[in-house]
Amino acid sequence: MTHPSVHARANPDKIAYQMAGTGKAITYRQLDELSNQGAHLFRALGLKAGDHIALLMENRLAFMEICWAAQRSGLYYTAISRYLTQDEISYIVKDCGAKVFITSPTCAGQVSALASGAPDGPQLFMVDEPIAGFRSWDQEAIVQPVSPIADEVAGYDMLYSSGTTGRPKGVKKKFGNQPIDWPNPFMLVLCADMCRMGDNTIYLSPAPLYHAAPLRFNMTAIILGGTSIIMEHFDAEGFLELLEKHKATHAQLVPTMFVRMLKLPEEVRKRYDVSSLKGAIHAAAPCPVDVKAGMIDWWGPILIEYYAGSEGNGVTVCTSQQWLDHRGSVGRAVVGKVKIVGEDDRELPPGEIGMVYFADGAEFSYHNDPEKTKGAHNAKGWSTLGDVGYLDADGFLHLTDRKSYMIISGGVNIYPQETEDVLITHPEVADVAVFGVPNEEMGEEVKAVVQPHDMARAGKALETELIAFCRKHLSPIKCPRSIDFEAELPRTPTGKLVKRHLRDRYWPKTKAGSS
């Protein structure tokens, strides 16, 4: 691996990043100069290696420029979701210890609470035209030198969980005092070795940049000398149009994007040439078997799935061919070793379901939360992301669900992902969430909330049809006893279902708040 500063010398006029909608772009030379100016500004503001910044903005070129400025000046950089509330944003900015906070006018309404002038608060900046209480990032950066700072050292992202089951947690990597071109072993294996990404790569990025995978893939594409096309927001047909227009070679997606593209009319899907695509990497959420099979039929055996978290404690990877031989698997470990652990903390043999742990992986901690860090590790020092699954006879990992989503009905463990994977294949279902609700006799019963393609169809007839459809494919105990309908389910922009927002409506506060 290398660094964009190296490519800036070899190919200064090559486009590094381009926005899909506006067409605005920056070359490698411009990226190098802008990130150098940002690094000088950080030093001028008093930040040294190991300090922290936070940024909150929509997908735009400045986002990547600032991240590269932080990376080459040894700073931890926390990208925050634009979809959080003011309180959640303020919590993350304070929790991560940001000394500088940078945002955009688009997010102005969400950050007014930060402009209170608290003496221990960060220095506040805004790109474009700043509002009251914020300094101009553009004006202060543009007067800085375009040459590198004297004390370049590698910085790292420190990202927060999406908070699907509680308060977001920051995952902090130990500061290594490494050179700016220090490689990320997992990204090197996945992108360069498995996906064959390199200087001829055209990477199409459809997801919000604040999330771990889009941010890291957009940085890796440039480390390898490619060009990244960044979508302002995902649109199913728009993605296909851009894929053909730019002859994109690689993309990183999430399963909900696959679902939306597969449910486009067939004549729309056939309208676009997708033959340039050599690698479609996906993760972030389990992919229903029928959905993935449909994508492989359409795009060919170019899908590569991985299972990992921001924690970086372990990684599994599965090629399309491996998946076809082990349907439903998320692959074998390439970082760390997968261990399946039972309730008594003993390691389970292949075929038995338990908590998924990684042994011999990278160390991590949750920032300012030693109890959560401790809870993610067992007595052997193995760590978990909170998922449940099993290993097959060949050592391939199959996920069944998150432990916090498991339903216990009459003493039987039910994993709602299996039910969701069936219901999402029904032609009238756009999205679905399955979880447990109180049942006086059984403890819990299976409940589904469905987002139909047509809300006018929501009602008893569709409920009956969907329950019958589910019973054709699954044991009755795994099928919902009742179905409610919503116009839209609460998902993060990266595709993660915030199930607690639905489940909490059906549980007393003491139960709902416990997971």
Protein Blocks (a to p, Z undefined) as FASTA:
>chain_A
ZZfklmmmmmmmbcfbdcfklopacdfklmmmmmmmmmmmmmmnopaehiacdddddddf
klmmmmmmmmmnopacddddfkbcfklmmmmmmmnopabdcddfklmmmmmmmmnopakb
ccdddehjadehiacfklmmmmpcfbdcfkbccdddddddehlnbccdddddddehiafk
lccfklmmmmmmmnopafkbccddfbdfkbmklmmmmmmmmmnopacdddfbdcfklmmm
mmmmnopabdcddfklmmmmmmpcfklmmmpccklpmbdcdehiacdfklmmmmmmmnop
abccddddfkopaccdddfklmmmmghiabjafedjdddddfkopacdehiacddddehi
acdddehilklmmmmpcfkopacehiacdddfkopacdfbdfklpcceehiacdfklmmm
mmmmpmkbmbdcddddddfknopacddddddfblklgcjklmmmmmmmmmmmmcfklpcf
bdcddfbdcddfkopacfklmmmmmpcfklmmmZZ
